[in-house]
């Protein structure tokens, strides 16, 4: 039910008080000069319990005041009427129902246009007045002493009031806020987002709670700070929008802690990413590229991985204070920095950096070098040449960091980092991350370096042991290839040989020592020497393999496969024995290519297994193709399928043998194959071409 005197629309029971006086329930009473009631408000009816028809004309003191205060009230009434001075106080009243209520009174004298004197009495329930006083006092004290910045804005989003805490947060007094917009007071915040959110609250009435904003205020113009902003719409009792109340809490420390935590999480992610991506192979250049790829763009806009040339060659390097650094570029990566990329040493290039260069200082001392803010005078110490320094200046390089690559106590080179697009300078946290990446990658680079040196040594040994043969010998045209293993594995022990024999005959050999590296290459060399020696005795192929088997048993339990064939141009035959090797392919005019059906035999080194010799007819133009398993075996395909692919490539018109070798290697050998390949192709010449000189 509505308060007395408050207008209510027909059928509407929901309208609330519209003003402070109605909230207080202030009753108005007018008395004539004799103290009789001449006006009686609806609020008076509610407060005293007398309807107007009963109160009007009554002597006020009799129905409004408790008997024990009657004399005092009559005297106070007389004083007001006599002097015209207002009076205020509180005393109990007696309601019509006999109950007592403490009421706040304010009395004043009135004079109408006829000179008649009246008295106006305003009164309200004291408990209601005291409650509102407490609420106002509490609100005022809380707003004034709150550590939270508080503000009231009107519907045009201009400041109406601010508390002292907000004065301190914004760095300006309250008077400089009043009547001004947020944009005028705090131009260095994201004002567009704040004003859009504020208008949304004004339109919908839905509060905005704990929205973070970051920026600078006059209170701390040099440092970026963070705040939590909340906005609430202010409505009056009947729903009229008055404006907004806003609270602002400084959360800079929490924000910075969150930023640091996110940076730490990112660093851990980069390190985890580096662990998975760096060192996937034992190829030196690829390992360096993997490090550069991880560093860009997470850590830098330009990254270069450089090794000391002596280290690449397998020698230790120690630089004196006045010595230059001879550096080989292994990898360079850039993100949105084409000019800086052109200024960098390209992979494979060797450059000499003087003793004053920062990268030289880094590899000489084994300590990082960081220039957080690069000045023009710093660029000549960073770049390899004046031209490169100009390119770096044009690229906008503003921050530089070089971190040594150290493995097993040896400085291998440096990870060189530059920032152009990223506006932030390198920080101590970036330095920690760069050192962690460099430390992890250096071990992988060192492993790849030693592996590459060992692989190069084995490959050199392997190639030195392989034969060089004339293109035509003993009635045969011969072509051959040796393809080392892919970069992920070491050199193996595959070999081939073409051995001229007495009587115009020729021995053809293809073999494969199981294992890899220098040991396999050395074993291969010993077996090749033994084969050449035994071949000179003109032994039957099976008998020769039996001797090789015994020799292999004595070579540190080595195992090898081998095909040994002797071509006799006079008989137009080839006698072949097989020791666990893949069968040769034969090509004849008018026939599809075929794999020779030979007893497989056991590999050399098994011991005690007999070998057999098979005789194969060969006419002029016929070809034999010998190969090792690295040509056809893969992990993804069945061997039969790969052998069929070999025969399919051999089918068709006769082609030059060199061309056929290239075709087979190009088509069948996988680039990342973990095994090397030996390939030997022989074509029978016409009879007149078989005579020996």
C-alpha positions in Angstrom: 0.0 0.0 0.0 1.3 3.4 -0.9 2.3 6.0 1.7 -0.4 8.6 2.6 -0.4 11.6 0.3 1.5 9.8 -2.5 -0.5 9.7 -5.7 -1.3 6.3 -7.0 -2.5 5.6 -10.5 -5.6 3.5 -10.7 -4.8 -0.2 -10.5 -1.1 0.5 -9.8 0.2 -0.7 -6.4 3.9 -0.7 -7.4 4.8 3.0 -7.4 7.5 3.9 -4.8 8.2 7.2 -3.0 9.6 9.8 -5.3 11.6 12.0 -3.0 13.5 12.3 0.3 10.6 14.0 2.1 8.3 11.1 1.2 10.9 8.6 2.3 11.1 10.4 5.6 7.3 10.7 5.8 7.4 14.4 6.8 4.1 15.5 8.2 2.9 19.1 7.7 0.6 20.8 10.2 -0.6 24.5 10.2 -2.0 26.1 13.3 -3.7 29.4 13.8 -2.6 32.0 16.3 -4.6 30.2 19.1 -3.1 26.9 18.4 -5.9 25.3 16.5 -5.3 23.0 13.6 -6.3 24.6 10.2 -4.3 22.3 7.8 -3.6 18.6 8.3 -1.5 16.7 5.7 -2.0 13.0 4.7 1.5 12.3 6.3 0.1 13.8 9.6 -2.8 11.4 9.4 -0.3 8.5 9.1 2.0 9.8 11.8 -0.6 10.7 14.5 -3.4 8.4 13.5 -6.1 11.1 13.3 -7.9 11.6 10.0 -8.2 15.2 8.9 -11.9 15.4 9.7 -11.1 14.7 13.4 -8.0 16.8 13.6 -9.0 20.0 11.9 -10.2 22.6 14.4 -8.8 20.8 17.4 -6.4 22.4 19.8 -3.1 20.9 18.5 -1.4 20.4 21.8 -4.2 18.1 23.0 -3.9 15.6 20.2 -0.3 16.0 19.2 1.7 16.1 22.4 1.9 13.8 25.4 0.3 15.3 28.5 3.6 15.5 30.4 5.0 17.9 27.8 1.9 20.0 27.3 3.1 23.0 29.3 6.5 23.0 27.6 5.0 22.8 24.2 2.5 25.6 24.8 5.4 27.9 26.0 7.5 27.0 22.9 4.5 27.7 20.6 4.0 31.1 22.2 7.7 32.0 21.8 7.7 31.1 18.1 4.5 33.1 17.5 5.9 36.1 19.5 9.5 36.2 18.3 9.2 34.6 14.8 12.2 32.5 15.5 12.0 28.8 14.5 12.4 26.0 16.9 13.4 22.4 16.4 13.6 19.5 18.8 12.3 16.0 19.6 9.7 14.9 22.0 7.3 12.0 22.3 3.8 12.3 20.8 0.7 10.3 21.7 -1.1 8.7 18.8 -4.8 8.2 18.6 -4.5 4.5 19.5 -2.7 5.5 22.7 0.8 4.5 21.6 3.8 6.8 22.0 6.3 7.7 19.3 9.4 9.9 19.4 9.1 12.6 16.7 11.5 15.3 15.3 9.7 18.7 15.2 10.6 21.9 13.4 8.3 24.9 14.0 8.2 28.3 12.3 5.9 31.3 12.1 3.9 32.0 8.9 2.3 35.3 7.8 -0.4 35.5 5.1 -1.2 38.5 2.9 -3.8 39.7 5.4 -1.4 40.0 8.2 -2.7 36.9 9.9 -0.2 34.8 11.9 0.0 31.1 11.6 2.5 28.4 12.8 3.9 25.6 10.5 5.0 22.4 12.1 7.1 19.9 10.2 7.5 16.5 12.0 8.9 13.1 11.2 9.4 9.9 13.0 12.8 10.2 14.8 13.9 6.6 14.2 13.5 7.2 10.4 15.4 10.5 10.6 18.2 8.9 12.7 18.4 5.9 10.3 18.8 8.2 7.3 21.3 10.3 9.2 23.4 7.3 10.0 23.2 6.1 6.4 24.3 9.5 5.1 27.1 9.7 7.7 28.2 6.2 6.9 28.2 6.8 3.2 30.0 10.1 3.6 32.7 8.6 5.8 33.1 5.5 3.7 33.4 7.5 0.5 35.9 9.9 2.1 38.1 7.3 3.8 37.8 4.4 1.3 41.1 3.3 -0.3 39.0 2.5 -3.4 38.6 5.4 -5.9 35.0 6.3 -6.2 33.3 8.7 -8.7 29.9 9.7 -9.8 29.3 10.7 -13.4 26.2 12.2 -15.0 24.5 10.8 -18.0 26.9 12.7 -20.3 29.8 10.8 -18.6 31.1 13.9 -16.9 32.4 13.9 -13.3 30.0 15.0 -10.7 32.1 14.0 -7.6 35.2 12.0 -6.8 36.5 10.9 -3.5 40.1 11.5 -2.1 41.3 8.1 -3.1 40.4 8.8 -6.8 42.2 12.1 -6.5 45.3 10.3 -5.5 44.9 7.6 -8.2 44.4 10.1 -11.0 46.9 12.6 -9.6 44.7 15.7 -9.7 42.3 17.4 -7.2 38.6 16.9 -7.3 37.9 20.4 -8.6 39.9 19.5 -11.8 37.5 16.6 -12.3 34.1 18.2 -11.9 32.3 18.9 -15.1 35.0 17.3 -17.3 34.8 14.0 -19.2 37.0 11.0 -18.7 38.8 11.7 -21.9 39.7 15.2 -20.7 40.9 14.0 -17.3 42.7 10.8 -18.4 43.7 10.9 -22.0 46.3 8.2 -21.7 43.9 5.4 -20.9 41.9 3.4 -23.4 39.1 5.9 -23.2 37.1 4.6 -26.2 36.7 1.2 -24.5 35.8 2.8 -21.1 33.2 5.1 -22.6 31.6 2.4 -24.7 31.3 0.2 -21.5 29.9 3.1 -19.5 27.2 3.8 -22.2 26.3 0.1 -22.2 25.7 0.3 -18.4 23.6 3.5 -18.8 21.5 1.8 -21.5 21.0 -1.6 -20.0 21.4 -1.1 -16.2 23.6 -4.2 -16.1 26.7 -3.4 -14.0 30.2 -3.7 -15.3 32.3 -5.5 -12.7 36.1 -5.8 -12.5 37.1 -4.7 -16.1 40.8 -4.3 -16.3 42.3 -1.3 -18.0 46.0 -0.4 -18.4 47.6 3.0 -19.0 49.2 6.1 -17.4 47.8 8.9 -15.3 49.3 12.2 -14.0 49.9 10.4 -10.7 52.6 8.2 -12.4 53.1 9.5 -15.9 56.3 7.5 -16.5 55.0 4.0 -15.6 52.2 2.0 -16.9 49.7 0.9 -14.3 46.6 -1.3 -14.2 43.2 -0.8 -12.6 40.1 -2.8 -12.0 37.0 -0.7 -13.0 33.4 -1.3 -11.9 30.4 0.8 -13.1 26.8 0.8 -11.7 23.9 2.8 -13.0 22.2 5.3 -10.6 18.4 5.5 -10.7 16.0 7.5 -8.5 13.0 6.0 -6.7 10.8 6.0 -9.9 13.6 4.7 -12.2 14.9 7.9 -13.7 18.6 7.4 -14.7 20.7 9.9 -12.8 24.2 8.8 -14.0 26.9 6.3 -13.0 28.8 5.4 -9.9 32.2 4.0 -10.6 34.9 2.3 -8.4 38.5 2.1 -9.3 41.0 -0.3 -7.6 44.8 -0.2 -8.4 45.8 -3.7 -9.3 49.2 -2.9 -10.8 51.1 -5.4 -8.6 48.6 -8.2 -9.4 48.7 -7.2 -13.1 52.5 -7.3 -13.2 52.6 -10.6 -11.3 50.2 -12.0 -13.9 52.3 -10.6 -16.8 55.4 -12.2 -15.2 53.6 -15.5 -14.7 52.4 -15.4 -18.4 56.0 -14.6 -19.4 57.3 -17.5 -17.4 54.7 -19.8 -18.9 55.7 -18.6 -22.3 59.4 -19.2 -21.6 58.6 -22.7 -20.4 56.6 -23.3 -23.6 59.4 -22.1 -25.7 61.9 -24.3 -23.9 59.6 -27.3 -24.2 59.2 -26.5 -27.9 62.9 -26.2 -28.3 63.4 -29.6 -26.6 61.0 -31.2 -29.2 62.3 -29.3 -32.3 66.0 -28.9 -31.8 68.2 -31.9 -32.5 65.8 -34.0 -34.5 68.7 -35.2 -36.6 72.5 -35.3 -36.4 72.8 -32.9 -39.3 74.7 -29.8 -38.2 73.1 -27.3 -40.5 69.6 -28.6 -39.8 70.2 -28.5 -36.0 71.3 -24.8 -36.4 68.2 -24.0 -38.5 66.0 -25.6 -35.8 67.5 -23.3 -33.1 67.0 -20.2 -35.3 63.4 -21.3 -36.1 62.6 -21.6 -32.3 64.1 -18.2 -31.5 62.0 -16.4 -34.2 59.6 -14.8 -33.5 59.2 -15.8 -29.9 62.4 -14.2 -28.8 63.7 -12.1 -31.6 62.8 -10.8 -35.1 66.2 -11.9 -36.5 68.2 -14.8 -35.3 71.5 -16.2 -36.6 73.5 -19.3 -35.5 77.2 -19.0 -36.0 80.1 -21.3 -35.2 83.7 -20.6 -35.0 85.4 -22.0 -38.1 88.0 -23.9 -36.1 85.2 -25.6 -34.2 83.5 -26.7 -37.5 86.9 -28.2 -38.5 87.1 -30.2 -35.3 89.7 -28.0 -33.6 89.5 -26.1 -30.3 89.5 -22.3 -30.5 90.9 -19.8 -28.1 90.9 -16.1 -28.9 93.2 -13.5 -27.5 92.0 -9.9 -26.7 93.4 -8.6 -30.0 92.4 -11.6 -32.2 89.6 -11.6 -34.8 87.0 -14.3 -34.8 86.6 -16.4 -38.0 83.0 -17.4 -38.0 80.9 -19.7 -40.2 77.2 -18.9 -40.5 75.1 -22.0 -40.2 71.6 -20.6 -40.1 69.7 -17.3 -40.2 66.0 -16.6 -39.7 63.9 -13.4 -39.8 60.3 -12.3 -39.3 59.2 -9.1 -41.1 62.8 -7.9 -41.3 64.1 -8.3 -44.9 66.7 -5.6 -44.6 68.2 -7.2 -41.5 68.1 -10.5 -43.2 70.2 -9.1 -46.1 72.7 -7.7 -43.5 73.3 -11.1 -41.9 75.9 -13.6 -43.1 74.2 -16.2 -45.2 74.4 -19.9 -44.3 77.8 -21.3 -45.4 79.5 -18.0 -45.5 82.7 -17.5 -43.5 83.4 -14.0 -42.2 86.1 -12.4 -40.1 84.9 -10.3 -37.2 87.4 -7.9 -35.7 88.2 -7.9 -31.9 86.0 -4.9 -31.4 82.9 -6.7 -32.6 80.3 -7.7 -30.0 80.0 -11.2 -31.3 83.7 -11.6 -31.0 83.5 -10.4 -27.4 80.8 -13.0 -26.8 82.7 -16.0 -28.2 86.0 -14.8 -26.7 84.7 -14.4 -23.1 82.0 -17.0 -23.2 79.6 -14.5 -21.7 76.4 -12.9 -23.2 76.5 -9.4 -24.7 73.3 -7.4 -24.5 72.6 -3.9 -25.8 69.1 -3.2 -24.7 68.8 0.1 -26.6 70.9 0.2 -29.7 72.2 3.6 -30.7 73.6 4.4 -34.1 77.2 4.2 -32.7 76.5 0.6 -31.7 75.7 -0.7 -35.2 79.3 -0.9 -36.5 80.1 -3.2 -33.6 77.2 -5.4 -34.4 77.4 -5.6 -38.2 80.0 -7.4 -40.3 80.6 -4.3 -42.5 79.6 -0.7 -43.0 77.2 -1.7 -45.6 75.6 -4.2 -43.3 75.4 -1.6 -40.6 73.4 0.7 -42.9 71.0 -2.2 -43.6 70.5 -2.8 -39.9 69.8 0.9 -39.4 67.3 0.9 -42.2 65.7 -2.2 -40.7 65.2 -0.4 -37.4 67.3 -2.7 -35.2 66.8 -1.3 -31.7 67.9 -4.1 -29.4 70.7 -6.7 -29.6 71.6 -9.8 -27.8 74.4 -12.4 -28.4 74.6 -15.6 -26.3 77.5 -18.0 -26.5 76.9 -21.6 -27.5 78.9 -23.6 -24.9 79.0 -27.4 -24.8 81.3 -29.6 -22.7 83.2 -26.5 -21.5 84.0 -25.3 -25.1 82.7 -22.2 -26.8 81.3 -23.3 -30.1 79.9 -20.1 -31.4 77.0 -17.7 -30.7 73.3 -17.3 -31.0 72.9 -13.7 -32.4 69.5 -12.0 -31.8 68.1 -8.7 -33.0 64.7 -6.9 -32.6 63.2 -4.7 -35.2 59.4 -5.3 -35.3 59.0 -6.2 -31.6 59.0 -2.7 -29.9 60.3 -4.0 -26.5 64.0 -4.1 -25.8 65.6 -7.3 -24.7 65.2 -7.8 -20.9 66.9 -9.9 -18.3 64.1 -12.4 -18.7 64.8 -12.6 -22.4 68.5 -13.1 -21.6 67.6 -16.0 -19.3 65.5 -17.6 -22.0 68.1 -17.1 -24.7 70.8 -18.7 -22.5 68.6 -21.7 -21.8 67.9 -22.2 -25.5 71.6 -21.8 -26.3 72.6 -24.2 -23.6 70.2 -26.9 -24.8 71.0 -26.3 -28.5 74.8 -26.2 -28.0 74.8 -29.9 -26.9 72.8 -30.9 -29.9 75.0 -28.8 -32.2 78.1 -30.3 -30.6 76.8 -33.8 -31.1 76.0 -33.0 -34.8 79.4 -31.5 -35.2 81.2 -34.6 -34.0 78.9 -36.9 -35.9 79.5 -34.9 -39.1 83.2 -35.1 -38.6 83.0 -38.8 -38.0 80.7 -39.3 -41.0 83.0 -37.2 -43.2 86.0 -39.4 -42.1 84.1 -42.6 -42.8 82.8 -41.3 -46.1 86.4 -40.3 -47.1 87.6 -43.7 -46.2 84.7 -45.4 -48.0 85.3 -43.5 -51.2 89.0 -44.1 -51.0 88.4 -47.8 -50.9 86.0 -47.9 -53.8 87.5 -48.7 -57.2 87.9 -46.6 -60.3 87.4 -48.7 -63.4 87.4 -48.1 -67.1 84.0 -47.8 -68.8 84.8 -50.9 -71.0 86.7 -54.0 -69.8 86.7 -57.7 -70.8 83.9 -57.4 -73.2 81.7 -55.4 -70.8 80.5 -51.8 -70.7 80.3 -50.9 -67.0 78.8 -48.0 -65.0 78.6 -47.7 -61.2 77.4 -45.4 -58.4 78.0 -45.1 -54.7 75.4 -43.0 -52.7 76.2 -42.5 -49.0 73.5 -42.8 -46.4 71.1 -39.9 -45.6 72.0 -37.3 -43.0 70.3 -39.1 -40.1 72.6 -42.0 -40.1 76.3 -42.9 -40.6 78.1 -44.1 -43.7 77.7 -47.8 -44.2 79.9 -50.6 -45.7 78.5 -51.0 -49.2 81.0 -51.6 -52.0 81.3 -52.8 -55.6 84.2 -53.9 -57.7 85.2 -54.6 -61.3 88.2 -57.0 -61.5 89.9 -57.9 -64.9 90.9 -61.6 -65.0 93.0 -63.7 -67.3 91.5 -64.9 -70.6 89.4 -61.7 -71.0 87.2 -62.6 -68.2 85.8 -60.0 -65.7 84.7 -60.4 -62.0 81.8 -58.3 -60.9 81.3 -57.9 -57.1 78.7 -56.1 -55.0 78.7 -56.4 -51.2 77.3 -54.9 -48.0 78.9 -55.0 -44.6 76.3 -54.9 -41.9 76.7 -51.9 -39.6 77.8 -48.4 -40.2 80.6 -45.9 -39.6 84.4 -46.2 -39.8 84.4 -49.8 -38.6 82.0 -50.9 -41.4 84.1 -49.0 -43.9 87.3 -50.5 -42.7 85.8 -54.0 -42.8 84.6 -53.4 -46.3 88.1 -52.4 -47.4 89.5 -55.6 -46.0 86.9 -57.7 -47.7 87.4 -55.9 -51.0 91.2 -56.5 -50.8 90.6 -60.2 -50.0 88.2 -60.5 -52.9 90.7 -59.0 -55.3 93.4 -61.4 -54.1 91.1 -64.5 -54.3 89.8 -63.4 -57.7 93.3 -63.5 -59.2 93.4 -67.3 -58.4 90.5 -67.8 -60.9 88.4 -69.7 -58.3 84.9 -70.8 -58.9 82.5 -68.2 -57.5 81.1 -70.5 -54.8 84.6 -71.5 -53.7 85.7 -67.9 -53.5 82.7 -67.1 -51.3 83.7 -69.9 -49.0 87.2 -68.4 -48.5 85.6 -65.0 -47.9 83.3 -66.5 -45.3 86.3 -67.8 -43.3 88.0 -64.4 -43.6 84.9 -62.6 -42.5 84.6 -64.8 -39.4 87.9 -63.5 -38.2 87.0 -59.8 -38.6 85.5 -59.1 -35.2 82.3 -61.2 -35.8 81.4 -59.1 -38.9 78.6 -60.0 -41.2 78.4 -59.2 -44.9 76.3 -60.0 -47.9 77.9 -60.4 -51.3 77.2 -61.4 -55.0 80.3 -62.5 -56.9 80.0 -63.1 -60.7 82.6 -64.0 -63.4 81.8 -63.1 -67.0 83.4 -65.2 -69.8 83.0 -63.4 -73.2 84.2 -66.5 -75.0 81.5 -68.8 -73.6 78.9 -65.9 -73.4 78.2 -67.0 -69.9 78.3 -65.6 -66.4 78.9 -67.8 -63.3 77.3 -66.2 -60.2 77.3 -67.1 -56.5 75.3 -65.4 -53.8 76.0 -64.9 -50.1 72.7 -63.7 -48.6 72.4 -60.8 -51.1 69.5 -59.5 -53.2 69.5 -61.2 -56.6 70.8 -59.2 -59.7 68.4 -58.2 -62.4 68.9 -59.3 -66.1 67.8 -57.4 -69.1 67.5 -59.1 -72.5 66.2 -57.8 -75.8 62.6 -59.0 -76.4 62.2 -60.1 -72.7 60.9 -58.3 -69.7 63.5 -57.5 -67.0 63.8 -60.3 -64.5 65.5 -61.1 -61.2 67.9 -64.0 -61.5 66.8 -67.1 -59.6 69.9 -67.8 -57.5 70.3 -69.8 -54.3 70.4 -67.1 -51.7 73.1 -68.6 -49.5 74.0 -67.4 -46.1 75.8 -64.1 -45.4 79.5 -64.1 -45.1 80.7 -64.5 -41.5 78.0 -67.0 -40.5 80.5 -69.9 -41.2 80.0 -73.5 -42.2 77.5 -72.9 -44.9 78.1 -74.1 -48.5 77.6 -71.8 -51.5 76.6 -72.8 -55.0 77.4 -71.4 -58.4 74.7 -70.7 -61.1 75.6 -70.3 -64.8 73.6 -67.6 -66.7 73.8 -67.2 -70.5 74.5 -63.7 -71.7 74.3 -62.5 -75.3 75.6 -59.2 -76.7 73.4 -56.3 -75.5 72.3 -58.2 -72.3 72.7 -56.3 -69.1 73.2 -57.3 -65.5 72.2 -54.9 -62.6 73.8 -55.4 -59.2 72.7 -53.3 -56.2 72.6 -53.3 -52.4 69.5 -53.2 -50.3 69.7 -49.5 -49.7 68.4 -48.9 -53.2 65.1 -50.8 -52.7 64.4 -51.3 -49.0 62.2 -48.8 -47.1 60.2 -49.0 -43.9 57.0 -48.0 -45.6 56.8 -50.5 -48.5 57.1 -54.4 -48.9 60.3 -55.5 -50.5 58.5 -57.3 -53.3 56.7 -54.1 -54.2 60.0 -52.2 -54.3 61.7 -54.9 -56.4 58.8 -54.7 -58.9 59.4 -50.9 -59.0 63.0 -51.6 -59.9 62.1 -53.9 -62.8 59.5 -51.4 -64.0 62.2 -48.7 -64.2 64.5 -51.0 -66.1 61.9 -51.9 -68.7 61.8 -50.1 -72.1 64.3 -49.3 -74.7 68.0 -49.6 -74.2 69.6 -46.5 -72.7 73.1 -45.4 -71.7 74.2 -47.1 -68.6 75.1 -43.8 -66.9 71.6 -42.5 -67.5 70.1 -45.7 -66.0 72.3 -45.4 -62.9 71.0 -41.8 -62.3 67.4 -42.8 -63.0 67.5 -45.7 -60.4 69.1 -43.5 -57.7 66.9 -40.5 -58.4 63.7 -42.6 -58.3 64.3 -45.3 -55.8 66.7 -44.0 -53.2 65.0 -41.9 -50.5 66.8 -38.8 -49.4 66.6 -39.7 -45.7 67.4 -43.4 -46.3 69.3 -44.8 -43.3 71.4 -47.0 -45.6 73.9 -46.3 -48.4 73.8 -47.7 -51.9 76.2 -49.4 -54.2 75.0 -49.9 -57.8 76.8 -51.7 -60.7 75.5 -52.2 -64.2 77.3 -54.2 -66.9 76.3 -54.6 -70.6 77.8 -57.3 -72.8 79.6 -55.9 -75.8 79.6 -57.4 -79.3 82.3 -60.0 -80.0 84.6 -57.7 -81.9 84.8 -55.4 -78.9 85.9 -58.1 -76.5 89.5 -58.5 -77.7 92.1 -57.4 -75.1 94.8 -55.0 -76.2 
